[in-house]
């Protein structure tokens, strides 16, 4: 994958319409590069793609189970098992629960090699902003008149 081959991790929308936020994380020091901002309307289209390094070298996770432990803004927690796509690249689908509340989500990544061997990253964050459209209905939002005027060109 060429997701992280450039000098910057680039956020993009995939061919499936998913929002992809690449995060480069050092297993010891935390996020090296990347920032993720989703909306509450990004249900089943929000993904964190994480590459894990150790002191600027690839951290080999092949053969391991990788879990993203997420603390939601209301204090509840959830676990998302990642799909290992390469020796240090993981895809975490956030689903509905990973973007349903507005606010800051704290997360860490646990690499489980066996019952007795596990490594966990420092805590990192992504944020979720309120979407104007929720379940196909417009909700009241003080930003809506500004958006409407921009769209209509008034």
N, C-alpha and C positions, 0 to 999 in steps of 0.2 A: 504494500500500500504506500502511496506517495503522500499520505495525509500529513506527515511531519517532516518531509524532506526539505522543505523550504526553510528560510531563516525564521519564519513565523508560522505558528499553527493557525490555519485559516478556517474560520467558521463558514459553513456553506449549507445549502439545502440540497439533499440528495435527489437522485432520480425518482425515488419513491415519495418525495415531498417531505422528508424528515429533516428537522433542524439538527445539524451535526455540529457539536462544539468540541473540538480537539483540546485536550488538556494534557500538558506534559508535566509529569509529577516525578519528583525524586523520592524514592521510598524512604529516605531518611529526613529530608528537609521540607518536603511538601511541594506545592505547585511552583514550577519553574516558569511556565508560560501557559497562558490561556485564561479565558474568562467566559462564563456561561450565564446568559440572561434569557430565561424563557418567559412565556405568558401562561396564564391559567387556561387559555384556549389551545395550548399545544398538546392536547390529549393524544397519547399514542404516537406522537411525532417528535418527541424530545429524546435525544440521545447524547450521552457523554462518551466520547471516544478517548480513551486514556492510554498513553504510552508511559511506561514506567522505566525510570533510569535509576542508576546508583552511581553517583559521582560522575555524571556525564557519559556513562556507558550503559548499554542496554541491560536491563534486569530481566533475566530469562525466567519466564513464568510457564513455559510449556510443561504440561503434565500436572499443573496445579489447578485448583478451583479458586476463582477470584470473586470476591463479594464486595459490593459497595454498601456500606452501612450508612444510612441517611437519617438524620434527625430533622423532622419537619418543623416549620415555624411554631406549631402548637405544642411541641415537645414530644410528640409521638415519634416512633422510629419505624423504619422499614429496611428490609434487606433486598438487594437486587443482585442476582447472580449474573456475572458478566460472561459474554461469549469471547473466548480467546481466539483472536484472528491471526496472531503471529507470535513470535517469541516474546514480545513485550507489548502487544497492542490488544486492548480490550474494548468491547462495545457494551455499554450499559444502557438498556432501554428503560426510561424512567416511567413509562406507562401513564396512567391517570394519577395515581397517588403521588408520584414524584413531582407533579406540577399543579396540583389542585388547590393549594393555598398560596396566597400572596405572601411574600417575605423572603427571608434568608434561610436556605437549607444548608446545614453543615453535613459533611460527609467525610468518610475515610475509606480507604481501600485495603481489604485484608486479602493477602495471598496465602492460601492454605495448601501446603505441600503434603501434609499428612496429619493424622490426629495429634501428633506431638510437635509439629513444626508449622508455625504460622508467623507471617511478618505483616505488620499493619503500618500504613502510611500516617503521617501527621494529618490532622483535620484540615479540610479545605472547605470552600463554600461555592454555591451557585445561588442565583436569585431568580425569583418569579414575580412578575408584575401582573396586575389585574388586567384581564382582557376586557375590551368593551363588549364584545359579543360572547355570551355564555349560552351554550346549548342552542344556538341558532336565534336567540333573542337578544335584542339590545337592552342592556341594563343602564340605569342612570349613572352617569359618570361626568364629573365637572370638566373633563377634557374633551367630551364629545362635541360640543359646539365648535371648538377650535378645529378638530379633525374634520367636521362637516364643512366648515368654511374653506378649509384647505382643499378638500376634494371638489367642491363646487366652484372654486376659484373666486369666491366673493371677496 
